[in-house]
Amino acid sequence: MRQLVQHISDHIGKETFALICFLTFLFVTFSSLTPRFLTVANLSSMAFQLPVLGILTLAMVAPILSGGLNLAIIFTANLSGLTLAWTLLQAGGPDAGIVAFIIGVAAALAVGAAAGLVMGLAVAYTGAHPILVSLAMMIFLRGLGEFLTRGGDISGFPEFVGTIGHGSLFLIPIPMIIFTLVALAWHVMLVSTKHGFSVYMIGSNLNASEYSGIPTKKTLTLIYTFSGVLCGIAGILMVSRFNSVRVGHGEALLLVTVLACFLGGIDPFGGFGKVMPVVIALIILQVLSSGLNLLGANQHLSTAVWGLFLILVMVIRHVVNQLRNYLARRE
Amino acid sequence: MMTTDPEWVLSLENVSKNFGGVKALTGVSFRVKPGEVHCLAGENGCGKSTLIKIITGVYTPSPGAKLNILGKEIEHITPALAREMGISVIWQDLALFPHMSVAENISFDEVLGFWPRLVRTESFKPKVEAILKRLNVEMDLDEPIKNLPIAQRQIVAIARALMGNAKLIFMDEPTSSLTQSETSMLMRIVQKLSEDGVAVVFVSHRLAEVLAISSQVTVLRDGHLVGVFPTEGMTQTKLAELMTNLTLINEVTANPGIDTESILEIENLSHKNEFQNVSLHIKKGEIVGLTGLIGAGRTELAHVLIGMTKPTSGTIRLGGKEANFNSIRDAILEGIAYVSEDRLSLGLIQPQSIADNIATTVLNRILTFMGFVSAKKKESMVNHWIKELAIRIGESSDAVSTLSGGNQQRVVLAKWLATEPRLMILDNPTVGVDVGARAGIFRIVKSLAEQGMGILLISDEVHEVHFNSDRVLVMTNGEIKLEHNPLEHSVEQLEGIVYA
């Protein structure tokens, strides 16, 4: 038994293993507390809710790994959603066809990529701090979005758009399928492409990477462009889930994505971290929130529990590290 | 006031210290006379730092140790007591406050107190001025530390120690990041301190300086005292042998393997005010040394060669073909490797793994046919170089920062050799590398030359270039002044030229 545990933990990493253990613990606890937790209805509702936050979190992963941050993710997603909505409205609103939708999706992704590209170029070529660059982009996009929509909601889309947000394929919610594909692609990109390798190296030391011949400027530009594309996907998903677009929608998720990254073991100073633990961290947050909701807890209370939980994780990590150092010294 | 001068400002006897099962120090004694310039020498891990930390009260020694400061037996020393008794340490990183002014940094200890209160820096200025005057240096007291070069910061650190009436100052690797002229200024200040009766203990790797400035040297090896020696009559080679317990051979041998074909031909190369009309040729299999005082433009020349900066005029030909690099990537593709003098922040990505560091330069060679990075190819490439260069590691997934200086430098060599370069530029390759490990690095360099690589060896250390190059070029004020042939002339002659 112990060998099996050791084997699994060696294979997937201690961090991931600990997160999986905790997730299992949560599942068992909530299942025993309420019979409504382990039901198809609850599980599928979680699978519908998770993907938007999940994709936005993945958009945050690479910027943090490279030692930066992308504060503009929510408004990039909003503007992408707005682009799709505008295209659909131009094509007749509820009567818009599939072609208009495809054009709208392409335009939405292009808007996301463009927002990311501008940030990436600024970070790479001016050396400005990503927090400042993305903050400026966030304010620009918010202002632009509010100007274009006059602060209101845009709605009235064809029915099939809602299917993407609410439909299932072989019993699996479509948003979940999209999220899984994106997470897999991101995992592969970071672990086994030249770009991914460069992201980690730049995150630890930009100058030394440059001196080793890593294309630092190109890599930084791509990091933010790809992040923008993910925001675009999240924006499209938001349109199809809520059947409306409003600038500022999902604003509260910004800091949650940062926390999900840290909970998933991404080093806040860059250079270290993987996609899989972040995905598990996201599931933990979703389970906590759904479970507490089923137990009748207030929505606001579950947000408070998220915060408390993250503090707890930081403390546990510190204690485990201290303990490990102590044991290593005694050996 | 002191009535009688004690014989020793500091005297330690029978000091031992264990960390777990590891014996860091065993029965070491150490004595310093007032006003003496003493050197504490030894390789990394020999116990130098542990000894200083015991003297300053950071560590408690094993029972049986005797500590005597200024003639007083001290039962139990604490950091505060050590400072009060006049013992001060200037660590390598200086521990200054970059955003505070010179005056604030120097008077920092005076400002500290238990209760919060208002502080007027002005009130300390006369005292700060007096101390700087005593050291014979002029400095703008209001300048923030971050605007000063390292050498000036070091003076601030010394002044801060004197502000606390230091009788004995330890300096940890004080010259490792100083230029030659800055070093000689530091040496003058140390001389001044010594004349004033302040003892200085140097902890240094640089043997030439150690011998030039100090009168006594205490050598430690593996936590044991090797002995205390007068520096008069001591040679660098002998001191290195005492530190390493190895017999080091320092002799110049002719290199029969130099090809007639040139790898690098530089004609009249200039870059702004940094260097002018530099012409130099390196043949296949040749090791060309380049030395001179820092500020002579050597590193700037290297930066132009690797495409970091563009020359203002002149031509660079690589293998007969004119080279015009826009980035360091271009230079790498053309077969140039550059071992930076700053291994900590430019040479290696310290927190990342040994394997990833070696792979940084050769990602294109370890791809699958789909264009992904192949874990298998990476592993076999990394293992090949670790074996080839005999790098002593635990796992190749360990962070590079866990390795010793010598092994880190081997990782740097590995990552560049993996690019199969035609020309390797080594910029001060032995900074922070133990004396024993240096010989190993140069053995590798020599074997590379034998395989036909051209090598440009840039170094501050005259001995290093003399004993390891086929020709030595001396650069002064941005120009190559002359060529020195180690087979025909002695190292002393070269020293005479460089320091003239």
Contacts between the chains, C-beta under 8 A, distances in Angstrom:
chain1	res1	chain2	res2	distance
A	188	B	372	7.7
A	192	B	372	4.5
A	192	B	373	5.0
A	192	B	374	8.0
A	192	B	375	7.2
A	193	B	371	7.6
A	193	B	372	6.0
A	193	B	373	6.4
A	194	B	363	4.9
A	194	B	364	7.7
A	194	B	367	7.5
A	194	B	371	7.9
A	194	B	373	6.3
A	196	B	373	7.8
A	197	B	356	7.3
A	197	B	359	7.3
A	197	B	360	8.0
A	197	B	363	6.2
A	197	B	373	5.9
A	198	B	363	8.0
A	200	B	352	6.8
A	200	B	356	7.3
A	201	B	349	5.5
A	201	B	352	6.4
A	201	B	356	6.9
A	201	B	360	5.9
A	204	B	349	4.8
A	204	B	350	7.4
A	204	B	351	4.9
A	204	B	352	5.2
A	205	B	345	6.8
A	205	B	349	4.5
A	205	B	350	6.9
A	205	B	351	7.7
A	207	B	345	6.3
A	207	B	346	5.6
A	208	B	345	6.4
A	208	B	346	5.3
A	208	B	347	6.8
A	208	B	348	6.3
A	208	B	349	4.8
A	208	B	350	8.0
A	209	B	349	6.6
A	209	B	360	6.9
A	210	B	328	6.7
A	211	B	328	6.3
A	211	B	338	7.2
A	211	B	340	6.0
A	211	B	346	4.8
A	211	B	347	7.2
A	212	B	349	7.6
A	212	B	360	3.9
A	212	B	361	5.3
A	212	B	415	6.9
A	213	B	328	5.6
A	213	B	329	4.7
A	213	B	332	4.4
A	213	B	360	7.2
A	213	B	361	5.4
A	214	B	360	6.0
A	214	B	363	8.0
A	215	B	329	6.5
A	271	B	351	5.8
A	271	B	352	6.6
A	272	B	351	7.6
A	329	B	19	7.7
A	329	B	20	5.8
A	330	B	20	6.6
A	331	B	20	7.8
